[in-house]
């Protein structure tokens, strides 16, 4: 009986391995409760929640995917005083910066993935504030027990590339004593499971 059970377990393991390494792609749904996009700019930092997403695996490697960020979900984690934190978040959500009333979501669609050793070099289209630009970044991708985890290295986004110049050095109306940096750093952390 124990021998038969061992054979069954071995067969199940083999079938799962073959499935993930097959020619046909396997799709993974992003677990939005366990995934996030961390951001930092100047002295402030926080994160966004993902609204949805999926990743594609073929021959055991990441080959494609997309995800959607809910911009209204932005949080700040460096300010302890609640009133100051709320003021900052309301400013970031306003039309001067993220304009979340109009641009509810930011999306990223993978166009190309090159895998070297344990790293994936990912290129794709980022649509932010209604403007689409190609970006490239590095991520560590791991697959275990039907769970896919991906963590990007730091990704530098220049907000002026997407048309936002509020309080930037390029904005002639900016108070030169109060300049907001153009560069925003983000790091993507994704957990996904096989789509059912």
N, CA and C of each residue as an Amber inpcrd file, in Angstrom:
protein
   588
   0.8300000  -1.2040000   0.0000000   0.0000000   0.0000000   0.0000000
   0.8710000   1.2640000   0.0000000   1.9500000   1.2340000   0.8570000
   2.8530000   2.3640000   0.8980000   3.5680000   2.5230000  -0.4350000
   3.9080000   1.4050000  -1.0780000   4.5800000   1.4340000  -2.3760000
   3.6850000   2.0910000  -3.4120000   2.3920000   1.7280000  -3.4080000
   1.4410000   2.3000000  -4.3650000   1.2810000   3.8000000  -4.1340000
   1.2570000   4.2090000  -2.8590000   1.1230000   5.6320000  -2.5470000
   2.3280000   6.4150000  -3.0460000   3.5050000   5.8370000  -2.8930000
   4.7180000   6.5100000  -3.3670000   4.7040000   6.6790000  -4.8770000
   4.2350000   5.6450000  -5.5810000   4.1340000   5.7270000  -7.0410000
   3.1610000   6.8280000  -7.4440000   2.0230000   6.9040000  -6.7400000
   1.0160000   7.9120000  -7.0550000   1.5710000   9.3220000  -6.8420000
   2.2720000   9.5260000  -5.7260000   2.8620000  10.8340000  -5.4590000
   3.8960000  11.2050000  -6.5150000   4.6860000  10.2160000  -6.9140000
   5.7010000  10.4590000  -7.9380000   5.0600000  10.8440000  -9.2640000
   3.9680000  10.1660000  -9.6110000   3.2710000  10.4780000 -10.8570000
   2.6800000  11.8850000 -10.8210000   2.0850000  12.2590000  -9.6730000
   1.5060000  13.5900000  -9.5490000   2.5790000  14.6660000  -9.6840000
   3.7360000  14.4250000  -9.0530000   4.8430000  15.3750000  -9.1510000
   5.3120000  15.5030000 -10.5910000   5.4400000  14.3700000 -11.2720000
   5.9010000  14.3700000 -12.6560000   4.9290000  15.1060000 -13.5570000
   3.6300000  14.8700000 -13.3500000   2.6230000  15.5260000 -14.1800000
   2.6480000  17.0400000 -13.9750000   2.8040000  17.4780000 -12.7160000
   2.8490000  18.9170000 -12.4660000   4.0880000  19.5360000 -13.0920000
   5.2090000  18.8450000 -13.0310000   6.4540000  19.3460000 -13.6180000
   6.3250000  19.4460000 -15.1280000   5.7560000  18.4150000 -15.7380000
   5.5680000  18.4120000 -17.1920000   4.6390000  19.5370000 -17.6050000
   3.5740000  19.7740000 -16.7950000   2.6200000  20.8210000 -17.1330000
   3.2580000  22.1860000 -17.1820000   4.1380000  22.4780000 -16.2160000
   4.7510000  23.7970000 -16.1460000   5.8720000  23.9730000 -17.1500000
   6.3930000  22.8730000 -17.6780000   7.4860000  22.9580000 -18.6440000
   7.0320000  22.6070000 -20.0560000   5.7290000  22.5390000 -20.2720000
   5.1920000  22.1750000 -21.5760000   5.3040000  23.3480000 -22.5440000
   5.0970000  23.0380000 -23.8360000   5.1450000  24.0790000 -24.8590000
   4.0200000  25.0900000 -24.6590000   2.8260000  24.5970000 -24.3140000
   1.6820000  25.4860000 -24.1280000   1.8790000  26.3210000 -22.8620000
   1.5530000  27.6130000 -22.9210000   1.7490000  28.4650000 -21.7410000
   0.7860000  28.1210000 -20.6070000   1.2430000  28.3450000 -19.3970000
   0.4250000  28.1860000 -18.2000000   0.2300000  29.5780000 -17.6110000
  -1.0180000  29.9200000 -17.2790000  -1.3190000  31.2630000 -16.7910000
  -1.4820000  31.2680000 -15.2710000  -0.9270000  32.3070000 -14.6660000
  -0.9950000  32.4870000 -13.2200000  -1.7610000  33.7740000 -12.9140000
  -2.7140000  33.6840000 -12.0000000  -3.4670000  34.8660000 -11.5720000
  -2.7730000  35.5250000 -10.3880000  -2.6390000  36.8290000 -10.4450000
  -1.9730000  37.5660000  -9.3740000  -2.8500000  37.5910000  -8.1250000
  -2.2500000  37.2820000  -6.9950000  -2.9240000  37.3780000  -5.7000000
  -2.8030000  38.8310000  -5.2470000  -3.8640000  39.6050000  -5.4390000
  -3.7930000  41.0430000  -5.1690000  -3.6390000  41.3560000  -3.6810000
  -4.0330000  40.4270000  -2.8200000  -3.8960000  40.6520000  -1.3770000
  -2.4510000  40.5020000  -0.9120000  -1.6490000  39.7700000  -1.6840000
  -0.2570000  39.5020000  -1.2940000   0.7550000  40.1940000  -2.2060000
   0.2670000  40.9890000  -3.1400000   1.1390000  41.6740000  -4.0970000
   1.0220000  43.1850000  -3.9080000   2.0800000  43.9060000  -4.2380000
   2.0360000  45.3610000  -4.1040000   3.1450000  46.0040000  -4.9330000
   3.0190000  47.3060000  -5.1000000   4.0470000  48.1060000  -5.7620000
   4.5130000  49.1640000  -4.7670000   5.7380000  49.0260000  -4.2910000
   6.2920000  50.0080000  -3.3550000   6.8040000  51.2160000  -4.1330000
   6.6560000  52.4070000  -3.5590000   7.1400000  53.6240000  -4.2050000
   7.9380000  54.4580000  -3.2060000   8.8440000  55.2580000  -3.7230000
   9.5600000  56.2260000  -2.8920000   9.9470000  57.4180000  -3.7560000
   9.8860000  58.5890000  -3.1510000  10.2600000  59.8260000  -3.8480000
  10.7010000  60.8310000  -2.7980000  11.9280000  61.2770000  -2.9170000
  12.4780000  62.2150000  -1.9510000  12.4190000  61.5950000  -0.5480000
  11.7030000  62.2220000   0.3870000  11.6540000  61.7270000   1.7600000
  10.4890000  60.7830000   2.0200000   9.6340000  60.6270000   1.0380000
   8.4010000  59.8720000   1.2670000   8.4220000  58.5070000   0.5900000
   7.6270000  57.6020000   1.1520000   7.5330000  56.2500000   0.5980000
   6.1960000  55.6300000   1.0070000   5.8190000  54.5940000   0.2750000
   4.5700000  53.8880000   0.5570000   4.3790000  52.7970000  -0.4730000
   3.1250000  52.4800000  -0.7640000   2.8730000  51.4440000  -1.7570000
   1.4940000  51.6060000  -2.3890000   1.3250000  50.9480000  -3.5270000
   0.0450000  50.8270000  -4.2150000  -0.3860000  49.3680000  -4.1650000
  -1.6950000  49.1420000  -4.2390000  -2.2170000  47.7880000  -4.3660000
  -2.4420000  47.4640000  -5.8430000  -2.3530000  46.1940000  -6.1670000
  -2.6780000  45.7550000  -7.5210000  -4.1670000  45.4740000  -7.6120000
  -4.7720000  45.8710000  -8.7240000  -6.1910000  45.6080000  -8.9490000
  -6.4030000  44.2410000  -9.5840000  -5.4970000  43.8560000 -10.4820000
  -5.6000000  42.5640000 -11.1640000  -4.2800000  42.2840000 -11.8710000
  -4.1620000  41.0800000 -12.3950000  -2.9680000  40.7580000 -13.1660000
  -2.8520000  39.2790000 -13.4390000  -2.0400000  38.9600000 -14.4290000
  -1.7460000  37.5630000 -14.7130000  -0.3590000  37.4810000 -15.3460000
   0.2820000  36.3510000 -15.1300000   1.5950000  36.0960000 -15.7040000
   1.5510000  34.7970000 -16.4880000   2.4290000  34.6980000 -17.4700000
   2.4370000  33.5430000 -18.3750000   3.7790000  32.8210000 -18.2790000
   3.7020000  31.5190000 -18.0730000   4.8960000  30.6840000 -17.9820000
   4.8740000  29.6530000 -19.1090000   5.9780000  29.5270000 -19.8200000
   6.1220000  28.4910000 -20.8460000   7.5170000  27.8900000 -20.7130000
   7.5910000  26.5790000 -20.7820000   8.8630000  25.8680000 -20.6080000
   9.5340000  26.2430000 -19.2860000   8.7080000  26.4860000 -18.2710000
   9.2340000  26.7870000 -16.9500000   9.7690000  28.1900000 -16.7700000
   9.5540000  29.0790000 -17.7690000  10.0920000  30.4360000 -17.6900000
   8.9950000  31.4660000 -17.9400000   9.1710000  32.6420000 -17.3470000
   8.2510000  33.7460000 -17.5700000   8.3500000  34.2190000 -19.0150000
   7.2050000  34.3040000 -19.6950000   7.2020000  34.7220000 -21.0980000
   6.2870000  35.9150000 -21.3740000   5.3940000  36.2350000 -20.4600000
   4.4810000  37.3410000 -20.7070000   3.6190000  37.6230000 -19.4970000
   2.7550000  38.6080000 -19.6610000   1.8420000  38.9390000 -18.5790000
   1.4830000  40.4050000 -18.5590000   0.6800000  40.7510000 -17.5940000
   0.2480000  42.1290000 -17.4250000  -0.3020000  42.3030000 -16.0160000
  -0.2870000  43.5440000 -15.5390000  -0.9410000  43.8150000 -14.2650000
  -1.4290000  45.2530000 -14.2300000  -2.4210000  45.4730000 -13.3760000
  -3.0680000  46.7730000 -13.2550000  -2.9350000  47.2710000 -11.8210000
  -2.4710000  48.5080000 -11.6820000  -2.2810000  49.1250000 -10.3700000
  -3.4460000  50.0710000 -10.0910000  -4.0360000  49.9500000  -8.9090000
  -5.0970000  50.8680000  -8.4890000  -4.4530000  52.1170000  -7.8930000
  -4.5340000  53.2380000  -8.5880000  -3.8440000  54.4500000  -8.1570000
  -4.4800000  55.0690000  -6.9120000  -5.7620000  54.8670000  -6.7390000
  -6.4630000  55.3990000  -5.5670000  -5.9930000  54.7300000  -4.2780000
  -5.3610000  53.5680000  -4.4130000  -4.9460000  52.7950000  -3.2360000
  -3.6340000  53.2780000  -2.6290000  -3.0460000  54.3320000  -3.1580000
  -1.7450000  54.7910000  -2.6810000  -1.7390000  55.0150000  -1.1670000
  -0.6790000  54.5580000  -0.5160000  -0.4960000  54.7820000   0.9130000
   0.8590000  55.4520000   1.1430000   0.9920000  56.0490000   2.3080000
   2.2800000  56.5920000   2.7480000   2.6420000  55.9070000   4.0590000
   3.9060000  55.4920000   4.1830000   4.3170000  54.7490000   5.3760000
   5.3920000  55.4600000   6.1980000   5.7520000  56.6790000   5.8250000
   6.8370000  57.3570000   6.5510000   6.3460000  58.4570000   7.4790000
   5.0790000  58.8680000   7.3560000   4.5440000  59.9400000   8.1960000
   3.6520000  59.3390000   9.2800000   3.9920000  59.5900000  10.5270000
   3.2090000  59.0560000  11.6450000   1.9940000  59.9200000  11.9690000
   2.1340000  61.2310000  11.7950000   1.0480000  62.1470000  12.1360000
  -0.0480000  62.0510000  11.0690000  -1.2340000  61.6120000  11.4820000
  -2.2960000  61.2710000  10.5310000  -2.7050000  62.4380000   9.6450000
  -2.8700000  63.6270000  10.2120000  -3.3200000  64.7710000   9.4190000
  -2.3210000  65.1060000   8.3180000  -1.0340000  65.0590000   8.6360000
  -0.0040000  65.3210000   7.6300000  -0.0060000  64.2420000   6.5580000
  -0.2080000  62.9940000   6.9760000  -0.2320000  61.8890000   6.0120000
  -1.4140000  62.0260000   5.0600000  -2.5760000  62.3610000   5.5930000
  -3.7680000  62.5290000   4.7560000  -3.5820000  63.6980000   3.7910000
  -2.9730000  64.7750000   4.2780000  -2.7170000  65.9390000   3.4180000
  -1.8070000  65.5730000   2.2520000  -0.7450000  64.8220000   2.5520000
   0.1650000  64.3880000   1.4850000  -0.5630000  63.5120000   0.4710000
  -1.3360000  62.5400000   0.9540000  -2.0240000  61.6210000   0.0410000
  -3.0450000  62.3570000  -0.8190000  -3.7640000  63.3050000  -0.2300000
  -4.7290000  64.0820000  -1.0130000  -4.0230000  64.9080000  -2.0820000
  -2.8390000  65.4260000  -1.7540000  -2.0560000  66.1820000  -2.7380000
  -1.5990000  65.2740000  -3.8750000  -1.1100000  64.0850000  -3.5250000
  -0.6410000  63.1490000  -4.5500000  -1.7840000  62.6770000  -5.4470000
  -2.9840000  62.5350000  -4.8810000  -4.1320000  62.0700000  -5.6630000
  -4.7420000  63.1770000  -6.5210000  -4.3920000  64.4180000  -6.2510000
  -4.9900000  65.5510000  -6.9580000  -4.5420000  65.6070000  -8.4150000
  -5.1720000  66.5160000  -9.1740000  -4.8370000  66.6420000 -10.5970000
  -3.4240000  67.1720000 -10.8150000  -2.7960000  67.6810000  -9.7590000
  -1.4210000  68.1670000  -9.8890000  -0.4150000  67.0340000 -10.0280000
  -0.7970000  65.8410000  -9.5520000   0.1440000  64.7200000  -9.6100000
  -0.5040000  63.4790000 -10.2420000  -1.0740000  62.5950000  -9.4510000
  -1.5970000  61.3340000 -10.0000000  -2.9600000  61.4890000 -10.6720000
  -3.7120000  62.5100000 -10.3010000  -5.0330000  62.7810000 -10.8820000
  -5.8800000  61.5010000 -10.8960000  -6.0470000  60.9130000  -9.7190000
  -6.7410000  59.6200000  -9.6310000  -8.2220000  59.7000000  -9.9990000
  -8.8170000  60.8960000  -9.9300000 -10.2190000  61.0350000 -10.3260000
 -10.4050000  60.7470000 -11.8100000  -9.3630000  60.9770000 -12.6010000
  -9.4190000  60.7220000 -14.0450000  -8.6860000  59.4450000 -14.4280000
  -7.5130000  59.2520000 -13.8520000  -6.6910000  58.0820000 -14.1940000
  -6.7210000  57.0970000 -13.0220000  -7.7310000  56.2530000 -13.0410000
  -7.9340000  55.3220000 -11.9210000  -6.8400000  54.2630000 -11.8440000
  -6.3180000  53.8960000 -13.0140000  -5.3900000  52.7660000 -13.0600000
  -4.1280000  53.0930000 -13.8590000  -3.0550000  52.4110000 -13.4880000
  -1.8250000  52.3710000 -14.2770000  -1.6090000  50.9190000 -14.6770000
  -1.2410000  50.6790000 -15.9370000  -1.0890000  49.2990000 -16.4040000
   0.3180000  49.0520000 -16.9330000   0.7230000  47.7950000 -16.8400000
   1.9900000  47.3710000 -17.4260000   1.7570000  46.0710000 -18.1730000
   2.1870000  46.0390000 -19.4340000   2.0320000  44.8510000 -20.2800000
   3.4150000  44.4050000 -20.7340000   3.7570000  43.1600000 -20.4460000
   5.0680000  42.6260000 -20.8100000   5.1370000  42.3620000 -22.3090000
   6.1890000  42.8650000 -22.9460000   6.4200000  42.6210000 -24.3700000
   7.4980000  41.5670000 -24.6040000   8.5270000  41.5760000 -23.7580000
   9.6600000  40.6750000 -23.9800000  10.3210000  40.3310000 -22.6500000
  10.7460000  39.0770000 -22.5280000  11.4560000  38.6240000 -21.3330000
  12.7050000  37.8690000 -21.7600000  13.8480000  38.2770000 -21.2390000
  15.1020000  37.5670000 -21.4700000  15.5960000  37.0410000 -20.1310000
  15.8090000  35.7430000 -20.0540000  16.2070000  35.1210000 -18.7880000
  17.6960000  34.8030000 -18.8080000  18.3950000  35.2580000 -17.7770000
  19.8140000  34.9510000 -17.5970000  20.0340000  34.5480000 -16.1480000
  20.4920000  33.3050000 -15.9650000  20.6880000  32.7600000 -14.6250000
  19.3780000  32.8360000 -13.8370000  19.3720000  33.5230000 -12.7040000
  18.1660000  33.6040000 -11.8830000  17.3990000  34.9030000 -12.0900000
  17.8020000  35.7050000 -13.0590000  17.1660000  36.9990000 -13.2770000
  16.4290000  37.0420000 -14.6080000  15.3470000  37.8000000 -14.6150000
  14.5890000  38.0270000 -15.8430000  14.6830000  39.5060000 -16.2000000
  15.0720000  39.7900000 -17.4400000  15.1220000  41.1600000 -17.9390000
  13.8160000  41.3990000 -18.6890000  12.9820000  42.2580000 -18.1190000
  11.6100000  42.4170000 -18.5950000  11.4320000  43.7750000 -19.2610000
  10.8930000  43.7670000 -20.4760000  10.5560000  44.9970000 -21.1910000
   9.0630000  44.9970000 -21.4680000   8.4620000  46.1720000 -21.3850000
   7.0380000  46.2400000 -21.6600000   6.5320000  47.6650000 -21.6660000
   5.2310000  47.7980000 -21.8910000   4.5950000  49.1090000 -22.0060000
   3.9280000  49.5040000 -20.6910000   4.3840000  50.6300000 -20.1400000
   3.7820000  51.2010000 -18.9420000   2.8760000  52.3490000 -19.3630000
   1.6030000  52.2680000 -18.9960000   0.6550000  53.3410000 -19.2900000
   0.3120000  54.0490000 -17.9900000   0.7570000  55.3000000 -17.8860000
   0.6160000  56.1010000 -16.6700000   0.1660000  57.4950000 -17.0720000
  -0.8760000  58.0030000 -16.4280000  -1.4390000  59.3180000 -16.7570000
  -1.8300000  59.4050000 -18.2290000  -2.2760000  58.2820000 -18.7880000
  -2.7270000  58.2510000 -20.1690000  -1.6270000  58.2150000 -21.2000000
  -0.3770000  58.1410000 -20.7570000   0.7780000  58.1050000 -21.6630000
   1.4470000  56.7420000 -21.5550000   1.7960000  56.1580000 -22.7000000
   2.4270000  54.8370000 -22.7230000   3.8890000  54.9560000 -23.1300000
   4.7610000  54.3800000 -22.3040000   6.1980000  54.3670000 -22.5700000
   6.7280000  52.9600000 -22.3230000   7.7630000  52.6070000 -23.0670000
   8.4190000  51.3110000 -22.8630000   9.4410000  51.4440000 -21.7330000
   9.4040000  50.5180000 -20.7910000  10.3990000  50.4950000 -19.7230000
  11.0100000  49.1000000 -19.6460000  12.2030000  49.0170000 -19.0860000
  12.8970000  47.7370000 -18.9200000  13.4480000  47.6630000 -17.4990000
  13.3110000  46.5000000 -16.8850000  13.8300000  46.3220000 -15.5350000
  14.1730000  44.8550000 -15.3040000  14.8560000  44.6050000 -14.1940000
  15.2800000  43.2610000 -13.8290000  14.4300000  42.7510000 -12.6760000
  14.0980000  41.4640000 -12.7200000  13.3080000  40.8680000 -11.6400000
  13.7960000  39.4580000 -11.3480000  13.6670000  39.0660000 -10.0980000
  13.9210000  37.6840000  -9.7040000  12.5890000  36.9530000  -9.7130000
  12.5210000  35.8510000 -10.4390000  11.2760000  35.0970000 -10.5860000
  11.4940000  33.6830000 -10.0760000  10.6170000  33.2440000  -9.1790000
  10.7290000  31.8990000  -8.6260000   9.4090000  31.1610000  -8.7120000
   9.4820000  29.8570000  -8.8930000   8.2840000  29.0280000  -9.0220000
   8.4200000  27.8210000  -8.1100000   7.4480000  27.6640000  -7.1950000
   7.4800000  26.5320000  -6.2690000   6.0660000  26.1970000  -5.8230000
   5.7310000  24.8960000  -5.8750000   4.4210000  24.4260000  -5.4120000
   3.2680000  25.1880000  -6.0590000   3.3630000  25.3760000  -7.3680000
   2.3230000  26.0520000  -8.1470000   2.1400000  27.5230000  -7.7630000
   3.0990000  28.0800000  -7.0580000   3.0590000  29.4970000  -6.6930000
   4.2280000  30.2150000  -7.3490000   3.9100000  31.3000000  -8.0230000
   4.9160000  32.1030000  -8.7100000   5.1650000  33.3760000  -7.9100000
   6.4280000  33.6790000  -7.6650000   6.7890000  34.9190000  -6.9870000
   7.7720000  35.6980000  -7.8520000   7.5260000  36.9870000  -7.9680000
   8.3980000  37.8550000  -8.7640000   8.6620000  39.1370000  -7.9870000
   9.9290000  39.4980000  -7.8950000  10.3190000  40.7360000  -7.2140000
  11.2670000  41.5150000  -8.1190000  10.8840000  42.7210000  -8.4370000
  11.7190000  43.5410000  -9.3130000  12.8300000  44.2230000  -8.5280000
  13.8820000  44.5790000  -9.2400000  14.8580000  45.5030000  -8.6920000
  14.2340000  46.9050000  -8.7430000  14.9350000  47.9000000  -8.2660000
  14.3930000  49.2550000  -8.2960000  14.1780000  49.7170000  -9.7370000
  13.0080000  50.2960000  -9.9840000  12.6570000  50.8290000 -11.2970000
  12.5230000  52.3440000 -11.1510000  13.2840000  53.0910000 -11.9350000
  13.2430000  54.5530000 -11.8610000  12.2940000  55.0810000 -12.9330000
  11.2620000  55.7840000 -12.4990000  10.2950000  56.3870000 -13.4130000
  10.4330000  57.9080000 -13.3480000  10.6240000  58.5420000 -14.4980000
  10.6720000  60.0030000 -14.5730000   9.2620000  60.4930000 -14.9000000
   8.6230000  61.1440000 -13.9380000   7.2220000  61.5470000 -14.1170000
   7.0460000  62.5390000 -15.2610000   8.0920000  63.3160000 -15.5730000
   7.9660000  64.2780000 -16.6650000   7.8640000  63.5860000 -18.0200000
   8.3520000  62.3470000 -18.1150000   8.1980000  61.5830000 -19.3560000
   6.7340000  61.2750000 -19.6370000   5.9120000  61.3390000 -18.5820000
   4.4910000  61.0350000 -18.7200000   3.6360000  62.2990000 -18.6100000
   4.2900000  63.4390000 -18.7940000   3.5610000  64.7010000 -18.8790000
   3.3070000  65.4140000 -17.5700000   3.8320000  64.9070000 -16.4520000
   3.6110000  65.5680000 -15.1720000   4.8290000  66.4020000 -14.7890000
   4.6590000  67.7160000 -14.7960000   5.7740000  68.6210000 -14.4830000
   5.4950000  69.4880000 -13.2610000   4.4110000  69.2250000 -12.5500000
   4.0570000  70.0300000 -11.3830000   5.2060000  70.0880000 -10.3740000
   5.5650000  71.3000000  -9.9830000   6.6290000  71.5280000  -8.9910000
   7.9640000  70.9000000  -9.4030000   8.1700000  70.7620000 -10.6910000
   9.4500000  70.2480000 -11.1850000  10.3270000  71.4240000 -11.5930000
  11.6060000  71.1590000 -11.7750000  12.5120000  72.2390000 -12.1870000
  12.2090000  72.7020000 -13.6090000  11.4940000  71.8640000 -14.3810000
  11.1350000  72.2350000 -15.7540000   9.8940000  73.1210000 -15.8080000
   9.1530000  73.1910000 -14.6930000   7.9090000  73.9510000 -14.6640000
   8.2150000  75.4060000 -14.3070000   7.9480000  76.2940000 -15.2410000
   8.2630000  77.7120000 -15.0300000   7.4800000  78.3010000 -13.8610000
   6.3340000  77.7040000 -13.5350000   5.4950000  78.2250000 -12.4520000
   5.9090000  77.6950000 -11.0870000   6.8670000  76.7760000 -11.0570000
   7.2710000  76.1770000  -9.7900000   8.0060000  77.1730000  -8.9030000
   7.7260000  77.0710000  -7.6220000   8.4970000  77.8120000  -6.6280000
   9.8490000  77.1180000  -6.5070000  10.8990000  77.7950000  -6.9120000
  12.2200000  77.1660000  -6.9760000  12.7290000  76.7100000  -5.6100000
  12.1130000  77.2290000  -4.5420000  12.5220000  76.8070000  -3.2050000
  11.8260000  75.5130000  -2.7780000  10.8730000  75.0650000  -3.6040000
  10.1590000  73.8370000  -3.2700000   9.9780000  73.0070000  -4.5420000
  11.0060000  72.2550000  -4.8740000  10.9960000  71.4350000  -6.0820000
  10.7780000  69.9720000  -5.7020000   9.8420000  69.3230000  -6.3810000
   9.6000000  67.8910000  -6.1860000  10.4390000  67.1260000  -7.2050000
  11.2180000  66.1480000  -6.7880000  12.0510000  65.3970000  -7.7400000
  11.2290000  64.7860000  -8.8720000  11.8310000  64.7110000 -10.0310000
  11.1590000  64.0880000 -11.1790000  11.1390000  62.5730000 -11.0710000
  12.1590000  62.0170000 -10.4420000  12.3090000  60.5620000 -10.4230000
  11.5820000  59.9290000  -9.2420000  10.8020000  58.9230000  -9.5580000
  10.1010000  58.1180000  -8.5540000  10.6250000  56.6930000  -8.6730000
  10.9620000  56.1020000  -7.5490000  11.4640000  54.7270000  -7.5420000
  10.3480000  53.7760000  -7.1390000  10.1680000  52.7180000  -7.9190000
   9.1670000  51.7120000  -7.5650000   9.8050000  50.3230000  -7.5580000
   9.2260000  49.4440000  -6.7580000   9.6270000  48.0390000  -6.7200000
   8.3600000  47.1940000  -6.6960000   8.2840000  46.2650000  -7.6280000
   7.0890000  45.4310000  -7.7780000   7.3080000  44.0920000  -7.0870000
   6.3330000  43.6890000  -6.2890000   6.3720000  42.3940000  -5.6090000
   5.0730000  41.6590000  -5.9100000   5.1870000  40.5170000  -6.6040000
   4.0010000  39.7940000  -7.0630000   4.0140000  38.3500000  -6.5690000
   2.8540000  37.9130000  -6.1020000   2.6110000  36.5070000  -5.7830000
   1.4250000  36.0630000  -6.6300000   1.5630000  34.9470000  -7.3310000
   0.5010000  34.4840000  -8.2280000   0.3810000  32.9660000  -8.1540000
  -0.8140000  32.4820000  -8.4590000  -1.0520000  31.0380000  -8.4740000
  -1.6990000  30.6440000  -9.7880000  -1.6230000  29.3720000 -10.1280000
  -2.1520000  28.8970000 -11.4110000  -3.6270000  29.2480000 -11.5450000
  -3.9730000  29.8790000 -12.6620000  -5.3540000  30.2850000 -12.9080000
  -6.2470000  29.0630000 -13.0400000  -7.4330000  29.1530000 -12.4560000
  -8.3760000  28.0280000 -12.5010000  -9.4850000  28.3130000 -13.5010000
